Amino acid sequence: MTESAFLELLSQHQGILHKIGRMYAREAEEREDLMQEMVLQLWRSLPSYRAELPFSTWMYRVALNTAITYVRKTTRRPALVPLALRHTETLPAPPSAALPDAEAALYRAIAQLDRLEKALVLLYLEEKSYRDIAALLDLTPTHVGVKLNRIKKKLKHLLRHETR
């Protein structure tokens, strides 16, 4: 695959990267770093892409694995706080970044899930079939169904407790 073909496919499916970035990184700067890491890993992994699979399926697999590895690495090192922000007030988020209350609450609840649970929720919200999710995450479709039912209950519990 040529570089231009890769960039075209990346552009067509960039929503995948944004969704994964949002699931695995809370802060905008951290999301930017994760997005760059995912694009780099996609480029490096391009020789492993098999044309018989949809590009989006392969992209999900590489991006999710990259995000999980990224989170694992960043949780091991202490959080860095820029010196300039230590002594100043945090700037408010731009209005375009504001989410409706229900959606923001859902993302806060999802942020409390473990890495595999986040991946399952992301793919479920993308309306992937259990079979597709199972193939992406090396699980059985039955295991996907069981995990998703447990995750739904967990999210309901988390959302109930948040509204109190």
SULRASUL-V529288 format. One record per backbone hydrogen bond with DSSP energy under -1.0 kcal/mol. CO is the residue of the C=O (numbers start at 1). NH is the residue of the N-H. Records with the same first field share a line. If there is no record, write none. Layout:
# SULRASUL-V529288
CO: NH  NH
This chain:
# SULRASUL-V529288
2: 6
3: 7
4: 8
5: 9
6: 10
7: 11
8: 12
9: 13
13: 16
14: 18
15: 19
16: 20
17: 21
18: 22
19: 23
20: 24
21: 25
27: 31
28: 32
29: 33
30: 34
31: 35
32: 36
33: 37
34: 38
35: 39
36: 40
37: 41
38: 42
39: 43
40: 44
41: 45
45: 48
46: 49
50: 53
54: 58
55: 59
56: 60
57: 61
58: 62
59: 63
60: 64
61: 65
62: 66
63: 67
64: 68
65: 69
66: 70
67: 71
68: 72
69: 73
70: 74
71: 75
82: 85
94: 97
95: 98
100: 104
101: 105
102: 106
103: 107
104: 108
105: 109
106: 110
107: 111
109: 112
110: 113
114: 118
115: 119
116: 120
117: 121
118: 122
119: 123
120: 124
121: 125
122: 126
123: 128
124: 127
129: 133
130: 134
131: 135
132: 136
133: 137
134: 139
140: 144
141: 145
142: 146
143: 147
144: 148
145: 149
146: 150
147: 151
148: 152
149: 153
150: 154
151: 155
152: 156
153: 157
154: 158
155: 159
156: 160
157: 161
158: 162
159: 163
